[in-house]
Amino acid sequence: MSTGWRVEVDAGRCIGSGGCVGMAPGHFRLESGLAVPIAVVVEPTDAVIDAAESCPVEAITVRGGDDALIAPA
């Protein structure tokens, strides 16, 4: 079982502000004007939490291995 975090971006909510790409460029990129995670499962890092917490429309969710919501809080 993975100890990483699962990162998801809700394409229906994302407005393509790009803040997540600026805060965590190793974890997000813009595709067709919307944010997408570079990897679905990532090693725990503050940058991913910061990006999720800073999303103006809360389109990013970060969940732990037990499916518990880590961010946004």
N, C-alpha and C positions, 0 to 999 in steps of 0.2 A: 504494500500500500504506500502511496506517495505521501511524503510529508510536505510537499509543496502547496502553494496556494493556487486556486483556480480563478482565473481572471476572465471576466466576460464584459462585453460592451453591448448594450441594448441599442441596436441600430435604429429602432423606432424613436428612441429618445435623444440620441446623439445629435448635436447641432454642429459638430465639427469645429469647435472653438480652438482645438489644438493645444490646449493647456496641458493635457496628459502627455503629449509628445514632447513638449518643452520640459516638463518635470521629470519624465521617465523615458527618455528617447530609446533606451535599450529594451523597453517593454511595450511601447505603443508606436503606431505609425498611422498616417492618414491615407486612406484609400477611397477614391471617388468622393472626397470631401468629408468622410466619416472616419472616426477613430476605430482601429482594430488592434487587438492584442497581438504582439509578435509571437507569443507562445501562450497556449491555454493554461498550462501549469508552469508556475515560476517558483524560484526559491524565495522565501520570505525576505522582503526588503521594505524599508520605510518609503522608498520612492514610489512604489506601487500604491501604498496606502495614501500617500500625499496626493497622488494623481486622482485616485477615486474620491477622496475627500474634497478636492478642489473642483471637480467637475460641476459646472453650473447647473446641469440638469440631472445630476446623479445617474448618469447612464452607465457608469462603471461599477461593477460589483466584484468584490474580492471575498472568496470563501476558503475556509480551511479544509483540511482533509476530512473532517467530520461534517462537512457541509455547513458549518456555522458561519454566519455573516461576520466578516472582519471589518469591511469598509464598504460603503460609508456607514459610520456609526450613527 
